[in-house]
Amino acid sequence: MSLMSAAVAPPRFAVVRSAVSRSRRRRNSTNADKGKQISNPTEHSNSGISIAKSSSGFGSRKNNPVWKCVQNCGACCKLDKGQNFPSPEEIFDDPSDIQLYKSLVGEDGWCIHYEKSTRMCSIYAERPYFCRVEPEIFEALYGIDKKKFNKEACRVVAVLYLSGI
């Protein structure tokens, strides 16, 4: 082999795998050995957040949060969320919505219809539209695109729970 052929030969690279892909390959081969397949692509938690796994680019896997309302959560019932969240005047255009929202805020910042002992809303079926965590409402009130709803709803719940609601 001449010096010239070695200089123009393409380099050889070892296959590099991340720790995640190695553990995934190990888990899949272990499950295959046991005759089991991982059939549920979603992992659930008690916080109202699910992580859906989807493929994106170059065969990688991406975790996308999926919002799911969970009974006894109460995150949407904490109406006075503090300085990091917009005020009713920043959220609503209609003065009657501002008035209604403010009338629901108790001295401790929680909705007056939220029963802390049971962690349930006493007017759940008849609650105002702004109490509903839905893509259309987040888009109308906060300008959050429906495609980003899941991520934003999960982020807000995480922030509230980390702050100790």
N, C-alpha and C positions, 0 to 999 in steps of 0.2 A: 504494500500500500504506500503510495507516494505521499509526500507532504502536502501536495496540491489537492489530492482527492480528499484528504482528511479535512482540509480547510473549507471545502465547499459542500461537504456532506451535511445534510440537515441534522440538527441536534436531536438526540433522543431524550424524551422527558418521561420520568416515571409518572404513573397515574397517581394523582393526588386526590384523596377523598377527605371530606370534612368529617369531624367526629359524628355529626348527625347522620350523614349518609352511611357511615360505617355501622352505627348502632341500628339504623333502619334495616340495612342489609342483614345484619346479624339477627334482628328480631324477625324479619320475614323468613329467613332460612330456618330459624328455630320453630316458628309457627308452621312452616311447610312440613318440617320433620314430624310435628305432632298431628298433622292432618288438619290444621286449623288455618283459616284465612281471616285477615282483618277486614271485616265487611262494613263497619261503621266508620265513615270518614270524618265524623264529628265527635269531638270530646266535649262533654258538658261539665259545667261547674254550678255551684249553688248561688253564684253571684248574678245570674241572669246573662252571663256571657258564655257563648259557645265559640269554639274555635273550629272553623271549617277549613279543611286542607284542600288546596287546589293547586294544580300545576300552573307554572308560569315560566316561560323562557328557559331554555337550555336544560330542561328536565328537572329543574329545581322545584321544590315544594314551598308554597307560601301559606302562612297561617293568616286567615282573614277572620276577624271577630264577627260574630253574628249575634245581634241583639235578640234576646228572648225575655219577655216579662216574666218575673218569678213572684209568686204569691209571697207575701210577708217581707218584701224587699224594702219598700218605703222610700227609695231614693228620690222619686218624683214628688214625694210629699214634703220634702224639706224645701220650703219655698224661699226662705231667706238664706241663700247659699253663700253669701259673703262677697267680698270685693272682687274675686276672680271671675264672677259671673255677672252678666248684664242685669241692670235694674229693670223693673216693670216699665218705666218710661222709655227705656232703650228697646224693649222687646215689642211693645204693643203700640199700634197706631190709634186704636179706638179708646177714647177716655173711659168708656164703660168697662172695658177689659182691664184697664189699669186699676180702676176702683174695685172691681170684683176680686182681682188678684190680691190687692192689698187687704181687702176685707177678710180673706181666708188665712192670712198670716197671723199665727198666734204669737204671744210674747216671746216664746222660745225659738221662733223662726219656722216651726213646723205648721202644717195646715191644721186648722181647727177641727177638721173632720177626720184627721188621722188619729187612730186609737193606738197609742204607743204600747200599751200592755199586750194587745193582740197583733200589732203591726198591720192593721187593716184600715181601709178607708170606709167610713160609714156611709158615704154617698157614691161609692164606686160606680154603680150603674148609671148614675145621673151626674157624674163629675163633669166639670167644664172641659171644653175642648183642649185647653192648654195644659191640662193634667194628663193628657194621653200621649204616650211616647210612641209616635208613629211617624213614618217618613214624611208624609204630606204636611204634618204639623211642624216638624222640625224645619222643613223647607220654608214654610210660610212665616214662622216666627223668627228663626235664626239664620235663614238663608243657607242652610246646609243642604247641599245637593243630595238627592235620594241615594245616589251611588255611595256617598260617604256617610250615610245615616248610621249604619251598623257600627262603624269605627267610632263615630262621635258619641253615640249613645253609650257604648261600652266605656269610652274614655271618661265621660261625665260620671257614670256610676262608680268607676274606679277611683276617681278623684274624691267623690263624696265619701266612699267607704274608707279610703285612706285618711280622710280628715276626721273620721270617727263619728259618722252620723249615727 
